[in-house]
Amino acid sequence: MFYRFKTLFNNNMVVIIRGLRVEVPEISVIDSVKLPSSETAVIVVDMQNDFVKPGGKLVVPSTINTIEPIKRLLDKARRSGVKIFYTMDTHYDNDPEYAIWGEHVRYGSWGWEIIDELKPSEKDIVVIKTRYDGFYGTPLDDLLRVYGIKNLVITGSVANICVLHTAASAALRWYKIYVPMDGISALNEFDYYVALRQISFLYRGVIVRSSDTIEFY
């Protein structure tokens, strides 16, 4: 299916799909936000070698562009005492997801490991998940509540798959969601903007233009 975006973030945004002109609803974006450190956590979704690095089994090419923005956000969060969580997509022998995507992030493999540039610190919490959703079958919700977290800054990949499903589960649990535009990536432009639209409209998440303009106090 062929598509292209003509304009961005205004009422004239359209997508051309097989010659059909489809008007896309406006996506609300804010320039900056300040969040309380004690009530905020950053979640880094699936920044693992198989999704990011050359030689990975399911590489998302644009993910490489999110590494530095996420790193700067994490440095800022750590200085402010913000809790940081990582999710690790994880699969084992004969996982049914292999039928969809092929083998990827097999437990214990190089591809399963979090990329060196974003390695967790000793104080960070790593959550292993076996499905797209970071909350499904994991202790993530319980841990967030233990630490009194109300706001989640969600970064990582893939925007319309694991990021979106994790954001959806967070919203259904009444966490307030913030997503920096330069901190998520998708396999193509269409999927990227669909994720932003769903997070903004359906889950009432806040889309922030840049990771650098998310501050903590």
C-alpha positions in Angstrom: 0.0 0.0 0.0 1.4 3.4 -1.0 1.0 6.4 1.2 2.6 9.8 1.8 2.0 12.7 4.1 1.4 16.0 2.5 1.5 18.3 5.5 2.0 17.8 9.2 0.2 18.8 12.4 -2.4 21.1 10.9 -6.0 20.7 9.6 -4.8 20.2 6.1 -2.8 17.0 6.7 -3.7 14.3 4.3 -2.6 10.8 3.3 -2.7 9.5 -0.2 -3.5 5.8 -0.3 -3.7 4.2 -3.7 -4.9 7.5 -5.1 -7.5 8.0 -2.4 -7.1 11.3 -0.5 -7.7 10.7 3.2 -7.8 13.6 5.6 -6.0 12.9 8.8 -7.2 14.4 12.1 -4.9 17.0 13.8 -2.4 15.6 16.3 -2.0 17.9 19.3 1.7 18.5 20.2 3.1 20.6 23.0 6.5 22.2 23.0 7.5 21.5 26.6 6.4 20.0 29.9 7.6 20.0 33.6 6.8 16.9 35.7 7.3 16.2 39.4 10.2 13.8 39.9 8.7 11.9 42.7 5.5 11.0 40.7 7.1 10.4 37.3 8.8 7.4 35.7 10.5 7.0 32.3 9.8 3.8 30.5 12.2 2.6 27.8 10.4 0.1 25.6 12.4 -2.7 23.9 15.6 -0.9 22.9 17.3 -4.2 22.3 19.9 -5.2 19.7 17.6 -7.1 17.5 15.4 -4.0 17.0 18.2 -1.4 16.8 21.6 -2.6 15.7 22.9 -3.8 12.3 22.7 -7.6 12.3 19.6 -7.6 14.5 16.8 -9.9 13.4 14.0 -7.3 13.3 15.7 -3.9 12.9 13.6 -0.7 12.8 15.9 1.6 10.8 14.7 4.8 12.4 15.3 3.5 15.9 19.0 4.6 15.6 17.8 8.2 15.5 16.2 7.9 18.9 19.2 6.7 20.9 20.7 10.1 21.7 17.4 11.8 22.6 16.5 8.9 24.9 20.0 9.0 26.4 19.8 12.7 27.2 16.3 12.2 28.7 17.6 9.4 30.9 20.6 11.4 32.0 18.3 14.2 33.0 15.9 11.8 34.8 18.7 10.2 36.8 20.0 13.6 37.9 16.4 14.4 39.1 15.8 11.2 40.9 13.2 10.0 38.4 12.5 6.2 38.4 13.5 4.5 35.2 12.0 1.3 33.9 13.1 -0.8 30.9 11.0 -3.4 29.2 12.7 -6.3 27.4 10.7 -8.1 24.7 11.5 -11.8 25.4 10.8 -15.0 23.6 11.6 -18.7 24.0 11.5 -21.9 21.9 8.4 -22.2 19.7 7.0 -18.9 20.7 3.8 -18.3 18.6 5.0 -14.7 17.9 7.7 -16.2 15.6 5.0 -17.1 13.1 4.3 -13.4 12.8 7.7 -11.8 12.9 10.2 -14.6 12.7 12.6 -15.5 15.5 13.7 -12.4 17.4 14.9 -11.3 20.9 15.4 -14.9 22.0 16.1 -15.0 25.7 19.9 -14.9 26.4 20.9 -14.0 22.9 22.9 -10.9 21.8 19.8 -9.7 20.1 17.8 -9.8 23.3 20.2 -7.6 25.2 19.5 -3.8 25.7 21.8 -1.7 23.5 25.1 -0.6 25.1 24.3 3.1 24.6 21.2 2.8 26.9 22.4 0.1 29.4 20.3 0.3 32.7 22.1 1.5 35.8 21.9 -0.5 39.1 19.0 1.7 40.3 16.9 1.1 37.1 14.3 -1.6 37.0 14.2 -4.1 34.1 10.8 -5.8 33.3 10.8 -8.9 31.1 7.7 -9.2 28.9 6.6 -11.8 26.4 3.9 -9.8 24.6 3.7 -6.3 23.1 2.2 -4.9 26.2 4.6 -4.0 29.0 1.9 -4.6 31.6 0.7 -7.9 30.4 1.8 -10.7 32.8 4.5 -8.5 34.4 4.9 -6.7 37.7 5.1 -3.3 36.1 1.9 -1.9 37.4 2.6 -3.1 40.9 6.1 -1.6 40.9 4.8 1.8 39.6 2.2 1.9 42.4 4.8 1.0 45.0 6.8 4.0 44.0 3.7 6.3 43.8 4.1 7.0 40.1 1.3 8.9 38.3 3.1 10.1 35.2 4.8 8.0 32.6 7.2 9.3 29.9 7.2 6.5 27.3 10.0 6.0 24.8 11.4 3.2 22.6 10.2 1.0 19.8 8.1 0.0 18.0 5.8 3.0 18.1 2.6 1.3 16.9 3.3 -2.1 18.5 5.0 -2.3 21.9 5.0 1.4 22.6 1.3 1.8 21.7 0.2 -1.3 23.6 2.1 -0.3 26.7 0.7 3.2 26.5 -2.8 1.8 26.1 -2.4 -0.4 29.2 -1.0 2.6 31.1 -3.9 4.8 30.2 -6.5 2.1 31.1 -4.9 2.1 34.6 -5.2 5.9 34.7 -1.6 6.8 34.4 -0.9 10.1 32.6 1.1 9.4 29.5 3.8 11.7 27.9 5.5 10.7 24.6 8.4 12.7 23.1 8.2 12.6 19.3 12.0 12.1 18.9 12.0 9.2 21.4 9.9 6.6 19.5 10.3 4.9 16.2 8.4 2.8 13.7 8.9 0.7 10.6 7.4 3.5 8.5 6.1 7.0 8.7 2.4 6.0 8.5 2.7 3.7 11.6 4.6 6.4 13.5 1.8 8.9 13.1 -0.9 6.4 13.7 0.6 5.7 17.0 0.9 9.3 17.9 -2.8 9.9 16.9 -4.0 6.9 19.0 -2.0 7.9 22.0 -3.1 11.5 21.8 -6.8 11.1 20.9 -7.8 7.7 22.3 -5.6 7.5 25.4 -5.4 11.3 26.1 -1.7 11.1 26.2 0.5 14.2 25.8 2.8 14.4 22.7 5.9 16.5 23.4 7.9 17.8 20.5 11.3 17.0 21.9 12.9 14.9 24.7 15.0 17.9 25.5 12.0 19.9 26.5 10.7 17.4 29.1 11.9 18.7 32.5 11.6 17.4 36.0 11.3 19.2 39.3 
